[in-house]
Amino acid sequence: MSKPLIAPGATVGIIGGGQLGRMIAVAAAQYGLKAHIYCPDPDSPAFEVAGRRTVAAYDDAAALQAFVESVDVVTYEFENIPSRTAEILAAHRPLHPSASALATTQDRLTEKSFVAGLGIPVAPFRAVDDAAGLAQAVREIGLPAVLKTRRFGYDGKGQLMLRQEDFGEAGFDPAAAMASLHDQPCILEGFVPFEAEVSVVAARNAEGRFSAYAPCANEHRHHILARTVVPAPGMTPETAAEAVSIARAIAEALDYVGVLAVEMFLVRGADGRAGVVVNEIAPRVHNSGHWTIEGAETSQFAQHVRAICGWPLGSPALTGRSVEMLNLIGDQADDWTRILAEPGSHLHLYGKGAARPGRKMGHLTRVATGA
Ligand code: AMP
C-alpha cells in the first residue's frame, strides 16, 4: 500500500526560523497547509508568517516532542541540526530530508568522501585533526589550498585560504592556522582554479521522481552570495546536463526527499574541455534558488513542500528567457523604494530588524522575457 498523502489542512513543521523557513511557510500556505516554526530566537523572521511557533533550544527534548506531535511532516531550513534532534523528530513523524542525508551532508569530510565515492569529481582533500596532520596534508596536496572546519561553516566562515605567498620569511605555521579555526576538526582541500561557480537546485520525492532547475551561475562578494544568473553564462548544454546528472546521482544515493542544492565549480581541463567539480551539498532550499519564485513555473519552496508532502513535483521550466537574482545585504535593502519603482523587478524583504553588515535582508529578481 502506498503511503497516505499529506493533504491540504495538514501542518508542516519547520526547524529554523530564518528567511528560508519563512519562504517555505509562505509556499505551504499557498497550498492550504499550515506551518509550525521551531526556532530558539524569538525574533525569527519566519514567525511572522506562520500560525504556530515554538521558541526553544534545538536540544530541548520536551519542546521537540511537543512540537513534533503537533505537526504532520517535519523539514528544516538549515543543516546544523544536532543528530539527536533529528532522531527525536524522525521517531514520531516523517522527517524530510532524512536524518541520514543530514548526517552525510553536515560534515564536510563525510560529504566529500560520499561524493568522491560516487565517482563524482571533487577537489583533492584530506582530514586534518591537528597541526601535524595539517603539515602532512599540505605536503600531500600542495598550495594553494583551503582549510575548512568540518562542521558549522557557512558563507566562508570557518575557512582559511592557504597561499605560499602569504607566509613570508617565517614560512607556513600549521599550529597558527589550526588555532585560527579554534583547533576544530578540519579538512584541507586543494584550491580549484574555477572559471565560475554554479549550482544545481533540484528536487526528489519519495517515489524517486527527480526534477532539476537549469543550473545557475553564482557570484559571491566577501564570501556571501551576491548575484545568481540563469541560464549560467558560459555553460554549454553538455556541461549543464552533466551538472544535472551529478545532482541526480547525489539525490538518488542519499535517497533524498525534498529540495537540495549542489554547489559546483566550473573548470576547464588541460585539453580545454569544460567540466564541473562538486564543492558542497546543501540539504535544503538554497539562496541560489530564490530566483525560482518568479523565474520558474514552480518555486523551489513550492517544490520542496510538494516533495515532502508526497505530492507530484511541479515544472521547473523558466518563465522567461533569463533570470537574475540579487541579494540585498545589509543597508542595500534601504533602497527598497527605488527597487519597487523598477519595472519588472520583484522585491522580497525578510522582515529582519537591524540591517547589520553582511546580513541577508532581502533579494530582488528580474525576469527577462521577450526575444
Ligand atoms: P564553501 O563554504 O565550501 O561553499 O566555500 C565558500 C567559497 O570559498 C566558495 O564559494 C568558493 O568561492 C571558495 N572555495 C571553497 N573551496 C574552494 C576550493 N577548494 N577551491 C577554490 N575555491 C574554493
Residues whose N, C-alpha, C, O or C-beta is under 5 A from the ligand:
A	BS01	AMP	A123 V146 G156 E189 G190 F191 V192 E280
